[in-house]
Amino acid sequence: VINSSEQSDSRIFADKLYKELSKTISLHARSIRFRILAGVAPFSEAKDLHHLLNMSQSVISDVADKKIKRVAFYSPEIESRKSFLADLDSEMGRKNFVDELKMVYQPIINMEDRSLVGAEALIRWKSRHFNKMIPPVDFIPVAEENGYIINIGWFVLKEVLTLISRQLKDSDLFISVNVSPMQFIESGFVDKLERLFLQYKVEKNRVKLEITETSTASTVQLFWST
């Protein structure tokens, strides 16, 4: 937290501090670099000490979330965004949250003959609380963080299997489904998926799972096992 009437002075000081702390240091013949999160929250915009601390926490959280590798400055939009994401988290805790979810499907085309071969399942959330459509880029990261992504994932798979077993029963089209790494390595994932295929009487080649994995090596081993 920098107490300065001029943001330019704060920026110069913070940049110098950031560069100093980012330097490699030697410790017992080892080279060490620190991971630096640097943010500036001005006293002049704070209502009181509690508000100032919240501002500081908000700007540092923003730096961490966006993986910013430089000094960041507080802005009211950061707190507004933080409040919005907290509201999303709260809304996901409601019993009828999944009732507001719906599926849309993006065609997958064979470029050789331009024939339709399948579709990608995409989740959408029309929130009654916000009275608008919440973009996946907003609510999916929140769901990943609070764990609701697992419930969302099973909702999607059930909706996809319902579509295939009814409207697409007599076709050979496949549906591509995005599966969260968290759901994919969930205990019992394979058995539960097997039961769903049997329940909806859908052949397994009608569904393709797409998993994006950027986690640790130990998690990758769980992926291969699954």
C-alpha positions as CSV (number, residue, x, y, z in Angstrom):
1,V,0.0,0.0,0.0
2,I,1.5,3.3,-1.1
3,N,0.6,6.7,0.4
4,S,1.2,9.1,-2.4
5,S,-0.7,12.0,-4.0
6,E,0.8,11.2,-7.4
7,Q,0.2,7.8,-9.0
8,S,3.3,8.3,-11.1
9,D,5.4,8.5,-7.9
10,S,3.7,5.4,-6.6
11,R,4.3,3.6,-9.9
12,I,8.0,4.5,-10.0
13,F,8.5,3.3,-6.4
14,A,6.5,0.1,-6.8
15,D,8.3,-0.7,-10.1
16,K,11.7,-0.3,-8.4
17,L,10.6,-2.5,-5.5
18,Y,9.2,-5.1,-7.9
19,K,12.5,-5.3,-9.8
20,E,14.5,-5.6,-6.7
21,L,12.4,-8.4,-5.3
22,S,12.4,-10.2,-8.6
23,K,16.2,-10.5,-8.7
24,T,17.7,-13.9,-8.4
25,I,19.5,-14.5,-5.1
26,S,22.1,-17.1,-4.2
27,L,21.6,-19.3,-1.2
28,H,24.0,-22.1,-0.4
29,A,25.1,-22.5,-4.0
30,R,21.5,-22.4,-5.2
31,S,19.8,-19.7,-7.3
32,I,16.4,-18.7,-6.0
33,R,13.8,-16.4,-7.4
34,F,10.6,-15.4,-5.6
35,R,7.2,-15.3,-7.2
36,I,6.1,-11.6,-6.7
37,L,2.6,-10.3,-6.5
38,A,2.7,-6.5,-6.5
39,G,-0.2,-4.1,-6.3
40,V,-0.8,-0.5,-5.3
41,A,-3.8,0.7,-3.4
42,P,-4.0,4.5,-2.7
43,F,-4.9,5.9,0.7
44,S,-6.8,8.7,-0.9
45,E,-9.5,6.4,-2.3
46,A,-10.1,4.5,0.9
47,K,-12.9,5.3,3.3
48,D,-11.1,3.8,6.3
49,L,-8.4,1.3,7.2
50,H,-10.7,-1.7,6.7
51,H,-11.6,-0.5,3.3
52,L,-8.0,0.1,2.4
53,L,-7.1,-3.4,3.4
54,N,-10.0,-4.8,1.3
55,M,-8.7,-2.7,-1.6
56,S,-5.2,-4.1,-1.1
57,Q,-6.5,-7.7,-1.0
58,S,-8.6,-7.1,-4.1
59,V,-5.8,-5.8,-6.3
60,I,-3.5,-8.6,-5.2
61,S,-6.2,-11.2,-5.9
62,D,-6.6,-9.7,-9.3
63,V,-2.9,-9.9,-9.9
64,A,-2.9,-13.6,-8.9
65,D,-6.0,-14.5,-11.0
66,K,-4.7,-12.8,-14.1
67,K,-1.1,-14.0,-13.5
68,I,0.1,-10.4,-14.0
69,K,3.9,-10.2,-14.1
70,R,4.1,-6.5,-13.2
71,V,2.9,-4.0,-10.7
72,A,-0.9,-3.5,-10.9
73,F,-2.9,-0.5,-9.6
74,Y,-6.2,-0.7,-7.8
75,S,-9.4,0.4,-9.6
76,P,-13.0,0.3,-8.5
77,E,-13.8,-2.2,-11.3
78,I,-11.6,-4.7,-9.5
79,E,-13.9,-4.7,-6.3
80,S,-17.0,-4.6,-8.5
81,R,-15.7,-7.7,-10.3
82,K,-14.9,-9.4,-7.0
83,S,-18.4,-8.7,-5.7
84,F,-19.9,-10.1,-8.9
85,L,-18.0,-13.3,-8.7
86,A,-19.0,-13.7,-5.0
87,D,-22.6,-13.3,-6.1
88,L,-22.1,-16.0,-8.7
89,D,-20.7,-18.3,-6.1
90,S,-23.7,-17.7,-3.8
91,E,-26.2,-18.3,-6.6
92,M,-24.6,-21.6,-7.5
93,G,-25.4,-22.8,-3.9
94,R,-29.2,-22.6,-4.5
95,K,-31.1,-25.9,-4.9
96,N,-32.6,-24.9,-8.3
97,F,-29.4,-23.6,-9.8
98,V,-29.2,-26.3,-12.4
99,D,-32.8,-25.5,-13.5
100,E,-31.4,-22.3,-15.0
101,L,-28.8,-24.1,-17.1
102,K,-29.4,-25.0,-20.7
103,M,-27.5,-26.6,-23.5
104,V,-26.7,-25.3,-27.0
105,Y,-24.9,-27.2,-29.7
106,Q,-22.3,-26.1,-32.1
107,P,-22.1,-28.1,-35.4
108,I,-19.0,-30.1,-36.2
109,I,-18.5,-30.4,-40.0
110,N,-16.4,-32.7,-42.1
111,M,-14.5,-30.3,-44.3
112,E,-13.9,-32.8,-47.1
113,D,-17.6,-33.1,-48.0
114,R,-19.1,-30.5,-45.7
115,S,-21.3,-33.0,-44.1
116,L,-22.5,-32.8,-40.5
117,V,-20.7,-35.4,-38.3
118,G,-21.5,-34.2,-34.8
119,A,-21.8,-31.3,-32.5
120,E,-20.1,-29.7,-29.5
121,A,-22.2,-29.4,-26.3
122,L,-22.0,-25.9,-24.7
123,I,-23.4,-24.9,-21.4
124,R,-25.3,-21.6,-20.8
125,W,-26.7,-20.1,-17.7
126,K,-29.7,-17.8,-17.8
127,S,-29.7,-16.4,-14.2
128,R,-33.0,-15.1,-12.7
129,H,-31.1,-13.3,-10.0
130,F,-29.0,-11.3,-12.5
131,N,-31.8,-11.4,-15.1
132,K,-29.3,-12.1,-17.9
133,M,-27.2,-14.7,-19.6
134,I,-24.0,-15.3,-17.6
135,P,-21.0,-16.1,-20.0
136,P,-19.2,-19.4,-19.3
137,V,-16.0,-17.5,-19.1
138,D,-17.4,-16.0,-15.9
139,F,-19.1,-18.8,-14.2
140,I,-17.0,-21.9,-15.2
141,P,-13.9,-20.7,-13.3
142,V,-16.0,-20.0,-10.2
143,A,-17.5,-23.5,-10.5
144,E,-14.1,-25.0,-10.8
145,E,-13.0,-23.2,-7.7
146,N,-16.0,-24.0,-5.5
147,G,-16.5,-27.6,-6.8
148,Y,-19.9,-27.1,-8.4
149,I,-18.3,-27.9,-11.7
150,I,-18.8,-31.6,-10.9
151,N,-22.6,-31.2,-10.7
152,I,-22.6,-29.1,-13.8
153,G,-20.5,-31.8,-15.6
154,W,-23.0,-34.5,-14.8
155,F,-25.9,-32.3,-15.8
156,V,-24.3,-31.8,-19.2
157,L,-23.6,-35.5,-19.7
158,K,-27.2,-36.4,-18.8
159,E,-28.6,-33.7,-21.2
160,V,-26.3,-35.0,-24.0
161,L,-27.3,-38.6,-23.5
162,T,-31.0,-37.6,-23.4
163,L,-30.6,-35.8,-26.7
164,I,-28.8,-38.8,-28.4
165,S,-31.3,-41.3,-27.0
166,R,-34.3,-39.3,-28.3
167,Q,-33.8,-36.8,-31.2
168,L,-30.6,-38.4,-32.5
169,K,-31.4,-42.0,-31.9
170,D,-31.5,-43.0,-35.6
171,S,-28.4,-41.0,-36.6
172,D,-24.7,-41.7,-36.3
173,L,-23.8,-38.2,-35.1
174,F,-21.5,-37.8,-32.1
175,I,-21.6,-35.2,-29.4
176,S,-18.4,-33.7,-28.0
177,V,-18.5,-32.9,-24.3
178,N,-16.1,-30.8,-22.2
179,V,-15.2,-32.5,-19.0
180,S,-13.5,-30.7,-16.1
181,P,-10.3,-32.3,-14.9
182,M,-11.8,-32.2,-11.4
183,Q,-14.8,-34.3,-12.5
184,F,-12.6,-36.6,-14.7
185,I,-10.4,-37.7,-11.7
186,E,-13.4,-37.9,-9.3
187,S,-13.6,-41.2,-7.5
188,G,-16.1,-43.5,-9.3
189,F,-16.2,-41.4,-12.5
190,V,-15.8,-44.3,-14.9
191,D,-18.4,-46.5,-13.1
192,K,-21.0,-43.6,-13.0
193,L,-20.4,-42.9,-16.7
194,E,-20.8,-46.6,-17.5
195,R,-24.2,-46.7,-15.7
196,L,-25.4,-43.6,-17.6
197,F,-24.6,-45.2,-21.0
198,L,-26.6,-48.2,-19.9
199,Q,-29.4,-46.2,-18.5
200,Y,-29.9,-44.1,-21.6
201,K,-29.1,-47.0,-24.0
202,V,-26.4,-45.0,-25.9
203,E,-23.4,-46.5,-27.6
204,K,-20.1,-45.1,-26.2
205,N,-18.8,-44.0,-29.6
206,R,-21.6,-41.4,-29.7
207,V,-19.9,-39.3,-27.1
208,K,-16.4,-37.7,-27.2
209,L,-14.9,-36.4,-24.0
210,E,-12.6,-33.4,-24.2
211,I,-10.4,-32.8,-21.1
212,T,-8.1,-29.8,-20.7
213,E,-5.3,-30.7,-18.2
214,T,-2.8,-28.2,-17.0
215,S,-2.2,-29.6,-13.5
216,T,0.6,-31.5,-11.8
217,A,2.5,-34.6,-12.9
218,S,0.7,-36.6,-10.2
219,T,-2.7,-35.6,-11.6
220,V,-1.6,-36.6,-15.1
221,Q,-0.9,-40.1,-13.7
222,L,-4.5,-40.2,-12.5
223,F,-5.7,-39.1,-15.9
224,W,-3.9,-42.0,-17.6
225,S,-5.3,-44.4,-15.0
226,T,-8.9,-43.2,-15.6
